[in-house]
Amino acid sequence: MNSDNVLNILWKGVKSKPRISLPKKKTQVVQDELIKVKKEESDSEESDVEEITETKLVKVEAETNPEHVGLRRKNGITVKGKNLPPPLESFDELVSVYGVDKNIVNNLKSAGYDGPTPIQMQAIPALLKGRQVLACAPTGSGKTVAFMAPVLASLGKPSRKGFRALILSPTRELAKQIFRECTLLSAGTGLKANYITKVRQDDAYGTKFSSKFDVLISTPNRLIHLLRLKPDLINLRSVEWLVVDESDKLFEAGTRGFRDQLAEIYKACDNENLKRAMFSATYTVHVARWCRKNLKKVVEITVGHRNTTVDKVEQELVYAGSEAGKLHAFRELIRKGISPPVLVFVQSKDRAKQLFNELIYDGINVDVIHSDRTQHQRDNVVRAFREGKIWVLICTDIMGRGIDFVGIKLVVNYDFPNSAISYIHRIGRTGRAGMSGRAVTYFTDEDKPALRTIARVMKDSGCPVPEYMLSLKKTSKRDRLKMENTVPNREDISTEAPKLKRFKSNKKSKKLAVQ
């Protein structure tokens, strides 16, 4: 089943509006509200970066208030849609303008938010107005609060009707993080959230269970397990809000991909008043194109330049020559001195184990997290890393999706990322919340096909890049898709010399030798 078929099932019944032609008479239109897309491959976006050539005019209401226009430009906010709500300048407006529960506002301030971040400035008002949203903002920009605060506010008082908001995340770690923030923001409101932890405890779920909570937070896989077990085990018929975090995962390929799981979940959310919101740190054209076609009155919000890293991250590409060279370069980096905490990314769990086994005796506090470890083990590792007991944490891309560790000083891409999107999510673990950070990426000759793409992302972020990298041959869309779904066959991470294979001569050659 391809992505188009899945999405037809996912949002069946929603029809796209006919194309609106440009009016003959002059109309006041803000430049930000013109959707301009080109049918060419972009260097800063991954395989799905084909854009639409023509300039289309979406039926939008011109922004006539110069203060709103100036405020958006000042904060790097681009917004598209009709009847756009003004940006939020302070959290006090939530009470005075929108009538939000004071407890939520007080909780925001207690969490250290002096005022709304750029994504919160526009996303919160849009969601409070009941609008469907597609939002893209850099990592560490406060996206969780941007959807969690308005969703909680729109739910109002607790209800015994069952789950009224469903938040989906691609990973357990990110889901647990969202649950923590939801619990923090909802304190004093009476609203309760639940995070699905152990799907084997089936008896813990049911009609009585669902009625106790207002918000459900889960990964798609765990939720689907419960939905399939018994149809009435979890009731999603009362869900008013469906929020998909890291929405670009929706269009990833594979029969077990996020989009296939989401299609099944959506069938269970049959509330006719259901509203949807999609948030991510990266922008994919497939998601944007589909949302414009299928989400009624969708508001598109982008903060900063799409698919670029934050400008506070110092980025460096290091040629290591070989796998042995990478291990030597990384050990040399540690020898010169590092400031913990440090995240190290590798391409697979097997390589994560190999690197851990190499570093465990090097005199540094190192640990590893991957899908083979139990949830309890993973939770303990994350906790120890947060508490500073672990200095270096080795992980796969599972940790690159929205996990918020405070004060990450350095991100090391030990294995080269297979796409620009992966690169952005990885190094987005540092340079968060206005802090500075550093990212080091090792590459070898076999990484050359993807080198130009990453170099373009770095250049767009303001980092110096050797000119020869930008002059490398452009990778075709087909090849980029192939690279995203496969990983290079690299040598094992080991200080031991590779074993030489013995030459086995055949019997015929032995006979000749005897003669």
C-alpha positions as CSV (number, residue, x, y, z in Angstrom):
1,M,0.0,0.0,0.0
2,N,1.5,3.3,-1.0
3,S,1.4,6.5,0.9
4,D,-1.4,8.0,-1.2
5,N,-3.7,5.0,-0.6
6,V,-3.0,5.1,3.1
7,L,-3.7,8.8,3.3
8,N,-7.0,8.4,1.4
9,I,-8.0,5.9,4.1
10,L,-6.6,8.1,6.8
11,W,-8.6,11.2,6.0
12,K,-11.4,9.8,3.8
13,G,-14.2,12.2,3.0
14,V,-12.2,15.4,3.1
15,K,-12.2,16.9,-0.4
16,S,-9.7,19.4,-1.7
17,K,-11.0,22.8,-2.7
18,P,-10.8,23.8,-6.4
19,R,-7.8,25.9,-7.4
20,I,-8.4,29.6,-7.0
21,S,-7.1,31.6,-9.9
22,L,-5.4,35.0,-9.4
23,P,-8.0,37.8,-9.4
24,K,-7.8,40.3,-12.2
25,K,-8.2,43.3,-9.9
26,K,-5.5,44.3,-7.5
27,T,-5.7,42.7,-4.1
28,Q,-3.7,43.5,-1.1
29,V,-1.8,40.3,-0.2
30,V,1.1,39.8,2.2
31,Q,4.1,38.2,0.6
32,D,4.3,35.6,3.4
33,E,0.8,34.3,2.4
34,L,1.8,33.4,-1.2
35,I,2.7,29.7,-1.5
36,K,5.7,29.6,-3.8
37,V,7.1,26.3,-4.7
38,K,9.4,25.1,-7.5
39,K,9.5,21.8,-9.3
40,E,13.1,21.2,-8.6
41,E,15.2,19.3,-6.1
42,S,16.4,21.4,-3.1
43,D,19.7,20.9,-1.6
44,S,18.6,21.6,1.9
45,E,15.7,19.2,2.0
46,E,15.9,15.4,1.6
47,S,14.4,13.2,-1.0
48,D,10.9,14.6,-0.9
49,V,12.1,18.0,-1.6
50,E,10.5,18.4,-4.9
51,E,8.6,21.6,-4.8
52,I,5.8,22.9,-6.9
53,T,6.8,25.2,-9.8
54,E,4.1,27.7,-10.1
55,T,3.2,30.4,-7.7
56,K,-0.3,29.8,-6.3
57,L,-2.4,32.3,-4.5
58,V,-4.2,30.6,-1.6
59,K,-7.4,32.4,-0.6
60,V,-6.2,34.3,2.4
61,E,-7.1,37.4,4.2
62,A,-4.5,40.1,3.8
63,E,-2.9,41.1,7.1
64,T,-3.7,44.8,7.5
65,N,-2.3,45.3,10.9
66,P,1.4,46.4,10.5
67,E,2.1,45.5,14.1
68,H,1.3,41.9,13.5
69,V,3.3,41.8,10.3
70,G,6.3,43.4,12.0
71,L,6.1,41.1,15.0
72,R,6.1,38.0,12.8
73,R,9.0,39.3,10.7
74,K,11.0,40.2,13.9
75,N,10.6,36.6,15.2
76,G,11.1,34.8,11.9
77,I,7.5,33.6,11.7
78,T,6.0,32.7,8.3
79,V,2.3,32.0,8.4
80,K,-0.1,31.0,5.7
81,G,-3.9,30.6,5.9
82,K,-7.2,32.4,6.1
83,N,-8.5,34.6,9.0
84,L,-5.2,34.4,10.8
85,P,-5.2,35.1,14.6
86,P,-2.7,37.7,15.8
87,P,0.5,36.5,17.3
88,L,0.6,36.1,21.1
89,E,2.9,38.7,22.7
90,S,2.6,37.6,26.4
91,F,1.1,34.7,28.3
92,D,-1.1,37.1,30.2
93,E,-3.1,37.5,26.9
94,L,-4.2,33.9,27.3
95,V,-6.3,34.9,30.3
96,S,-7.4,38.4,29.1
97,V,-8.1,37.6,25.5
98,Y,-8.8,33.8,25.3
99,G,-10.1,33.1,28.8
100,V,-7.5,30.3,29.5
101,D,-7.4,28.8,33.0
102,K,-5.0,30.8,35.1
103,N,-3.5,27.6,36.4
104,I,-2.1,26.9,33.0
105,V,-0.5,30.3,32.6
106,N,1.0,30.1,36.1
107,N,2.4,26.7,35.3
108,L,4.0,28.1,32.2
109,K,5.7,30.8,34.2
110,S,6.7,28.4,36.9
111,A,8.4,26.2,34.2
112,G,10.6,29.2,33.3
113,Y,8.8,30.7,30.4
114,D,9.0,34.4,30.7
115,G,7.1,34.8,27.4
116,P,6.1,32.8,24.3
117,T,8.7,31.5,21.9
118,P,8.2,32.3,18.2
119,I,6.4,29.0,17.5
120,Q,4.2,29.4,20.6
121,M,3.4,33.0,19.6
122,Q,1.5,31.8,16.5
123,A,0.6,28.2,17.1
124,I,-1.1,28.7,20.5
125,P,-3.6,31.4,19.2
126,A,-4.3,29.3,16.1
127,L,-5.1,26.1,18.1
128,L,-7.2,28.1,20.7
129,K,-9.3,29.3,17.7
130,G,-9.9,25.7,16.8
131,R,-7.8,25.8,13.7
132,Q,-6.0,22.8,12.2
133,V,-2.3,23.4,12.1
134,L,0.9,22.3,10.3
135,A,3.9,23.7,12.2
136,C,7.6,23.5,11.6
137,A,10.1,25.0,14.0
138,P,13.7,24.2,15.1
139,T,14.4,21.7,17.8
140,G,14.4,23.2,21.3
141,S,12.0,26.0,20.3
142,G,9.1,24.9,22.6
143,K,6.9,22.9,20.2
144,T,5.5,20.7,23.0
145,V,4.2,23.7,24.9
146,A,3.0,25.2,21.6
147,F,0.4,22.4,21.2
148,M,0.0,21.1,24.8
149,A,-1.0,24.4,26.4
150,P,-3.8,25.2,23.9
151,V,-5.1,21.7,23.8
152,L,-5.4,21.6,27.6
153,A,-7.0,25.0,27.6
154,S,-9.6,24.0,25.0
155,L,-10.6,20.9,27.0
156,G,-11.7,23.1,29.9
157,K,-12.9,21.2,32.9
158,P,-12.4,17.5,33.5
159,S,-15.0,15.2,31.9
160,R,-16.0,11.6,32.4
161,K,-16.6,11.1,28.7
162,G,-13.2,9.5,28.1
163,F,-10.1,10.6,26.2
164,R,-10.7,13.9,24.5
165,A,-7.1,14.5,23.3
166,L,-4.7,12.1,21.7
167,I,-1.0,12.9,21.4
168,L,1.0,10.6,19.2
169,S,4.8,10.3,19.2
170,P,7.1,8.0,17.2
171,T,9.2,7.0,20.2
172,R,8.6,5.9,23.8
173,E,11.2,8.4,25.1
174,L,9.5,11.3,23.4
175,A,6.1,10.2,24.5
176,K,7.2,10.0,28.1
177,Q,8.7,13.5,27.8
178,I,5.4,14.9,26.5
179,F,3.6,13.2,29.3
180,R,5.9,15.0,31.8
181,E,5.2,18.4,30.3
182,C,1.5,17.7,30.1
183,T,1.4,16.8,33.8
184,L,3.3,20.0,34.6
185,L,1.1,22.3,32.6
186,S,-2.2,20.7,33.8
187,A,-1.4,21.0,37.5
188,G,-4.4,22.6,39.3
189,T,-6.8,22.2,36.4
190,G,-8.1,18.8,37.3
191,L,-7.3,17.5,33.9
192,K,-5.5,14.1,33.9
193,A,-3.3,12.5,31.3
194,N,-2.2,8.9,30.8
195,Y,0.9,7.5,29.1
196,I,0.6,3.9,27.9
197,T,3.6,2.1,29.4
198,K,3.1,-1.7,29.5
199,V,0.7,-3.0,26.8
200,R,0.8,-6.4,28.4
201,Q,-1.2,-5.2,31.4
202,D,-4.4,-5.4,29.3
203,D,-6.7,-5.6,32.3
204,A,-5.7,-2.1,33.4
205,Y,-7.5,-0.6,30.3
206,G,-11.2,-0.5,29.6
207,T,-14.2,1.8,29.7
208,K,-13.9,2.7,33.3
209,F,-10.2,3.3,32.9
210,S,-10.7,5.7,29.9
211,S,-13.2,7.8,31.7
212,K,-10.7,8.7,34.4
213,F,-8.4,10.6,31.9
214,D,-8.8,13.5,29.5
215,V,-5.5,13.1,27.5
216,L,-3.9,10.0,26.1
217,I,-0.2,10.1,25.1
218,S,1.3,7.1,23.3
219,T,3.4,5.7,20.5
220,P,1.3,4.4,17.6
221,N,2.5,0.8,18.0
222,R,1.4,0.5,21.7
223,L,-2.0,2.1,21.0
224,I,-2.7,-0.2,18.1
225,H,-1.9,-3.2,20.2
226,L,-4.6,-2.3,22.6
227,L,-7.1,-1.3,19.9
228,R,-6.7,-4.7,18.2
229,L,-6.8,-6.7,21.4
230,K,-10.4,-5.7,22.2
231,P,-12.4,-3.2,20.2
232,D,-13.7,-1.5,23.4
233,L,-10.6,-1.7,25.4
234,I,-9.7,1.9,24.7
235,N,-12.5,4.2,23.5
236,L,-11.3,7.0,21.2
237,R,-14.7,8.1,20.0
238,S,-14.7,11.2,22.2
239,V,-11.3,12.5,21.0
240,E,-11.5,16.1,19.9
241,W,-7.8,16.7,19.3
242,L,-5.4,14.5,17.5
243,V,-1.8,15.9,17.6
244,V,1.0,14.2,15.7
245,D,4.4,15.1,17.0
246,E,7.3,14.6,14.5
247,S,4.8,14.5,11.7
248,D,7.3,14.0,9.0
249,K,7.5,10.3,10.1
250,L,4.0,10.0,8.8
251,F,5.2,9.7,5.2
252,E,8.1,7.3,5.8
253,A,8.1,4.2,3.7
254,G,7.6,0.7,5.0
255,T,4.6,-1.5,5.8
256,R,5.1,-0.8,9.5
257,G,5.7,2.8,8.9
258,F,4.2,5.5,11.0
259,R,1.6,6.5,8.4
260,D,0.2,3.0,8.2
261,Q,-0.2,2.9,12.0
262,L,-1.8,6.4,12.1
263,A,-4.4,5.3,9.5
264,E,-5.6,2.6,11.8
265,I,-5.7,4.9,14.8
266,Y,-7.6,7.6,12.9
267,K,-10.4,5.1,12.1
268,A,-11.0,4.7,15.8
269,C,-11.3,8.5,16.3
270,D,-14.7,9.0,14.6
271,N,-15.7,12.2,16.4
272,E,-17.1,14.5,13.6
273,N,-15.6,17.5,15.4
274,L,-12.1,16.0,15.4
275,K,-9.3,18.6,14.8
276,R,-5.7,17.8,13.9
277,A,-2.4,19.4,14.4
278,M,1.0,18.3,13.0
279,F,4.3,19.4,14.5
280,S,7.9,18.7,13.5
281,A,11.4,20.2,13.4
282,T,11.7,19.4,9.8
283,Y,9.6,20.2,6.7
284,T,8.7,17.7,4.1
285,V,6.9,18.7,0.9
286,H,4.7,15.6,0.9
287,V,3.3,16.5,4.3
288,A,2.7,20.1,3.4
289,R,1.1,19.3,0.1
290,W,-1.2,16.8,1.6
291,C,-2.2,19.1,4.5
292,R,-3.1,21.9,2.1
293,K,-5.3,19.5,0.2
294,N,-7.1,17.7,3.0
295,L,-7.1,19.8,6.2
296,K,-9.9,22.3,6.2
297,K,-8.7,25.9,6.9
298,V,-5.2,24.7,7.8
299,V,-2.8,27.2,9.2
300,E,0.9,26.6,8.1
301,I,3.4,28.0,10.6
302,T,7.2,28.0,10.0
303,V,9.8,29.5,12.3
304,G,13.1,30.4,10.7
305,H,14.4,28.8,7.5
306,R,13.0,25.4,6.7
307,N,15.2,22.4,7.3
308,T,18.1,24.3,8.7
309,T,19.8,23.9,12.1
310,V,19.9,26.5,14.8
311,D,22.5,29.2,14.3
312,K,23.9,28.7,17.8
313,V,25.4,25.3,16.9
314,E,29.0,25.2,15.7
315,Q,29.2,22.5,13.0
316,E,32.2,20.7,11.7
317,L,32.8,18.0,9.1
318,V,35.9,15.8,9.7
319,Y,37.3,13.4,7.1
320,A,38.4,10.2,8.9
321,G,39.5,8.1,6.0
322,S,38.3,4.7,7.3
323,E,36.5,3.1,10.2
324,A,39.7,2.8,12.1
325,G,40.4,6.4,11.4
326,K,37.0,7.4,12.9
327,L,37.7,5.5,16.2
328,H,41.1,7.1,16.4
329,A,39.7,10.6,15.7
330,F,37.0,10.2,18.3
331,R,39.5,9.0,21.0
332,E,41.6,12.0,20.1
333,L,38.6,14.3,20.5
334,I,38.1,12.9,24.0
335,R,41.8,13.1,24.8
336,K,41.9,16.8,24.1
337,G,39.0,17.3,26.5
338,I,35.2,17.3,26.2
339,S,32.5,19.0,28.2
340,P,29.8,16.5,29.2
341,P,27.1,15.7,28.4
342,V,27.9,14.3,24.9
343,L,25.6,12.4,22.6
344,V,27.2,10.1,20.0
345,F,25.1,8.8,17.1
346,V,25.7,5.6,15.1
347,Q,23.7,4.0,12.3
348,S,22.6,0.7,14.0
349,K,22.3,-1.0,17.4
350,D,25.0,-3.4,16.5
351,R,27.5,-0.6,16.0
352,A,26.2,1.1,19.2
353,K,27.2,-2.0,21.1
354,Q,30.6,-2.2,19.3
355,L,31.5,1.4,20.1
356,F,30.4,1.0,23.7
357,N,32.6,-2.1,24.1
358,E,35.6,-0.1,22.7
359,L,35.0,2.9,25.0
360,I,34.0,1.3,28.3
361,Y,37.6,0.7,29.3
362,D,38.9,4.1,28.2
363,G,38.2,5.7,31.6
364,I,35.1,7.7,30.7
365,N,31.6,7.3,32.0
366,V,29.9,5.9,28.9
367,D,26.6,4.0,28.3
368,V,24.5,3.0,25.3
369,I,20.8,3.0,24.5
370,H,19.1,1.1,21.7
371,S,16.0,-1.0,20.9
372,D,17.4,-4.2,22.3
373,R,17.5,-2.8,25.8
374,T,14.4,-3.1,28.0
375,Q,12.2,-0.1,28.7
376,H,13.4,-0.2,32.3
377,Q,17.1,-0.2,31.2
378,R,16.4,2.6,28.8
379,D,14.7,4.7,31.5
380,N,17.6,4.2,33.9
381,V,20.1,5.2,31.2
382,V,18.1,8.4,30.3
383,R,17.8,9.2,34.0
384,A,21.5,8.7,34.7
385,F,22.4,10.9,31.7
386,R,20.1,13.7,32.9
387,E,21.7,13.5,36.4
388,G,25.3,13.7,35.0
389,K,26.3,10.2,36.0
390,I,26.9,9.3,32.4
391,W,29.2,11.7,30.4
392,V,28.9,10.1,26.9
393,L,25.7,8.4,25.7
394,I,25.9,6.3,22.5
395,C,22.6,5.9,20.6
396,T,20.9,5.4,17.3
397,D,18.5,7.8,15.6
398,I,15.8,6.7,18.0
399,M,17.1,9.5,20.3
400,G,17.1,12.1,17.5
401,R,13.4,12.6,17.7
402,G,12.6,15.4,20.1
403,I,14.2,14.1,23.3
404,D,15.1,17.2,25.3
405,F,18.3,16.8,27.4
406,V,19.2,20.1,29.1
407,G,22.7,21.4,28.3
408,I,24.0,19.0,25.7
409,K,27.4,20.5,24.9
410,L,28.5,18.2,22.0
411,V,26.8,16.0,19.4
412,V,29.1,13.6,17.5
413,N,27.8,11.9,14.3
414,Y,30.2,8.9,14.5
415,D,28.3,7.4,11.6
416,F,27.3,9.8,8.8
417,P,23.5,10.5,8.7
418,N,21.7,9.1,5.8
419,S,19.6,12.2,5.1
420,A,19.4,16.0,5.8
421,I,16.4,15.4,8.0
422,S,18.3,12.8,10.2
423,Y,21.2,15.3,10.5
424,I,18.9,18.1,11.6
425,H,17.2,16.0,14.2
426,R,20.5,14.6,15.5
427,I,22.4,17.9,16.0
428,G,19.2,19.5,17.3
429,R,19.9,17.8,20.6
430,T,22.4,20.7,21.3
431,G,22.0,24.4,21.0
432,R,18.6,24.3,22.6
433,A,16.7,27.0,24.4
434,G,19.1,29.7,23.3
435,M,22.3,27.9,24.4
436,S,25.3,27.3,22.2
437,G,26.5,23.9,21.2
438,R,28.9,22.0,18.9
439,A,28.4,19.2,16.4
440,V,31.1,17.1,14.9
441,T,30.4,14.8,11.9
442,Y,32.9,12.1,10.7
443,F,32.8,10.9,7.1
444,T,34.7,8.5,4.9
445,D,34.9,7.9,1.2
446,E,31.7,5.7,1.3
447,D,29.8,8.7,2.6
448,K,30.6,10.8,-0.4
449,P,27.1,10.5,-2.1
450,A,25.4,12.1,0.9
451,L,28.1,14.7,1.7
452,R,26.8,17.5,-0.6
453,T,23.4,17.4,1.0
454,I,24.7,17.8,4.6
455,A,27.1,20.4,3.4
456,R,24.2,22.5,2.0
457,V,22.3,22.2,5.3
458,M,25.4,23.5,7.1
459,K,25.9,26.4,4.7
460,D,22.2,27.4,4.9
461,S,22.7,27.5,8.7
462,G,25.6,30.0,8.3
463,C,28.5,27.5,8.9
464,P,31.6,27.6,6.7
465,V,31.9,24.7,4.3
466,P,34.7,23.8,1.9
467,E,33.7,24.8,-1.7
468,Y,34.6,21.4,-3.1
469,M,31.8,19.7,-1.0
470,L,29.2,22.0,-2.6
471,S,30.5,21.3,-6.0
472,L,30.1,17.5,-5.7
473,K,27.7,15.8,-8.1
474,K,24.1,16.2,-7.1
475,T,22.4,13.0,-5.9
476,S,19.3,11.9,-7.8
477,K,16.0,11.6,-6.0
478,R,16.0,7.8,-6.5
479,D,19.5,7.5,-5.0
480,R,18.5,9.6,-2.0
481,L,15.5,7.5,-1.4
482,K,17.7,4.4,-1.5
483,M,20.2,5.9,0.9
484,E,17.4,6.8,3.4
485,N,16.1,3.2,3.5
486,T,19.5,1.5,3.7
487,V,22.7,2.0,5.6
488,P,26.3,1.5,4.4
489,N,27.9,-1.8,5.0
490,R,30.7,-0.6,7.3
491,E,33.5,-2.5,8.9
492,D,33.0,-3.4,12.6
493,I,34.1,-0.8,15.2
494,S,37.2,-2.5,16.6
495,T,40.8,-1.8,17.5
496,E,41.7,-5.4,16.5
497,A,43.2,-5.9,13.0
498,P,40.7,-7.5,10.7
499,K,41.2,-11.3,10.3
500,L,42.6,-12.4,7.0
501,K,40.7,-15.0,5.1
502,R,42.7,-18.1,4.3
503,F,43.1,-18.9,0.6
504,K,41.5,-22.3,-0.2
505,S,42.8,-23.9,-3.4
506,N,40.6,-26.3,-5.2
507,K,41.4,-30.0,-5.6
508,K,42.3,-29.5,-9.3
509,S,45.1,-27.1,-8.5
510,K,46.4,-29.4,-5.8
511,K,46.7,-32.2,-8.4
512,L,48.6,-30.0,-10.8
513,A,51.0,-29.0,-8.0
514,V,51.8,-32.7,-7.2
515,Q,52.3,-33.5,-10.9
